[in-house]
Amino acid sequence: MAAEALVFIGIGLFILLIMACAVSSMVLWIWMIIDCAQRKFKEDNEKVVWILLLVFLGVIGAIVYYFVVKRKK
């Protein structure tokens, strides 16, 4: 009986961890889209390309944008 309770607790914690990762990823993605929309680029085409990459690549695009553009400045 106690082993079953531990399994349920473990599953619950795993689900909470997955949900926290999903929410964090979504927040990062939205934050990078907002940053890109507000940032002044040398050319307007560069902004359009980054926004399209962020929208279509999702979290992967947000991570790339963070390290290529946001962290550089």
C-alpha positions as CSV (number, residue, x, y, z in Angstrom):
1,M,0.0,0.0,0.0
2,A,2.8,2.5,0.9
3,A,4.6,1.6,-2.4
4,E,1.5,2.5,-4.4
5,A,1.3,5.9,-2.6
6,L,4.9,6.6,-3.5
7,V,4.3,5.8,-7.1
8,F,1.3,8.2,-7.2
9,I,3.4,10.9,-5.6
10,G,6.2,10.4,-8.1
11,I,3.8,10.5,-11.0
12,G,2.2,13.7,-9.6
13,L,5.6,15.4,-9.2
14,F,6.6,14.3,-12.7
15,I,3.4,15.9,-14.1
16,L,4.0,19.1,-12.2
17,L,7.6,19.2,-13.6
18,I,6.3,18.8,-17.1
19,M,3.7,21.5,-16.6
20,A,6.3,23.9,-15.2
21,C,8.6,23.3,-18.2
22,A,5.7,23.9,-20.6
23,V,4.7,27.1,-18.9
24,S,8.3,28.3,-18.7
25,S,8.8,27.6,-22.4
26,M,5.7,29.5,-23.4
27,V,6.8,32.5,-21.3
28,L,10.2,32.5,-22.9
29,W,8.7,32.3,-26.4
30,I,6.2,35.2,-25.8
31,W,9.0,37.3,-24.1
32,M,11.3,36.8,-27.1
33,I,8.5,37.7,-29.6
34,I,7.8,40.9,-27.6
35,D,11.5,41.7,-27.4
36,C,11.9,41.2,-31.2
37,A,8.8,43.4,-32.0
38,Q,10.1,46.2,-29.8
39,R,13.8,46.0,-30.8
40,K,15.3,48.3,-33.4
41,F,17.2,46.4,-36.1
42,K,19.4,47.8,-38.7
43,E,17.0,46.7,-41.4
44,D,13.2,46.1,-41.2
45,N,13.6,42.9,-43.1
46,E,15.7,41.5,-40.2
47,K,12.8,42.1,-37.8
48,V,10.3,40.3,-40.1
49,V,12.6,37.3,-40.5
50,W,13.2,37.0,-36.8
51,I,9.5,37.3,-36.0
52,L,8.7,34.6,-38.6
53,L,11.4,32.3,-37.2
54,L,10.0,32.8,-33.7
55,V,6.5,32.1,-34.7
56,F,7.2,29.0,-36.8
57,L,10.0,27.5,-34.7
58,G,8.4,28.2,-31.4
59,V,10.6,27.5,-28.3
60,I,13.6,26.5,-30.4
61,G,13.4,29.8,-32.3
62,A,13.1,31.6,-29.0
63,I,16.3,30.0,-27.6
64,V,18.2,30.8,-30.8
65,Y,17.0,34.4,-30.8
66,Y,18.0,34.7,-27.1
67,F,21.6,33.6,-27.7
68,V,22.0,35.3,-31.1
69,V,20.3,38.7,-30.6
70,K,19.2,39.3,-27.0
71,R,22.3,38.2,-25.2
72,K,24.6,39.9,-27.6
73,K,23.3,43.4,-26.7
